[in-house]
Amino acid sequence: MNNRTITIYMRKNINSAIFSAPLNLVKVEEYKEADECFRIKDTGSYKSIVICGFRSAKEPINLIK
């Protein structure tokens, strides 16, 4: 992400971009199918991507010893 666009990459490689949109056209929405996810929409092209965080951020971590 720079000061004008947001880009989502599949890997560390710069050629692995799977979504990119100008920030002034981005809309972030709730993703109702999973609490830990949200949808980023490009209102100019109507493309979107769902981003999910780690469940451990909301649930206790159970350590196996």
C-alpha positions, 0 to 999 in steps of 0.5 A, a space after each residue: 500500500 502506498 498513499 494512493 493504492 492498496 494492493 494485496 499480494 499472494 506471496 512476497 513476490 511483487 508479481 503475485 498481486 491478486 487485488 489492487 485498487 485506488 484508495 479513493 474507490 475502496 469500500 470496506 464492508 463486513 463479511 457476514 459469513 465469518 466474523 474474522 473476515 471483511 470484504 474490500 471492494 473497488 467501487 470503480 471496477 466492482 472487483 472485491 476480495 475477502 480478507 480474513 484474520 487469525 481466529 486466535 485474535 478472538 479466541 483463547 489459545 489452547 496450548 497442547 503439551 
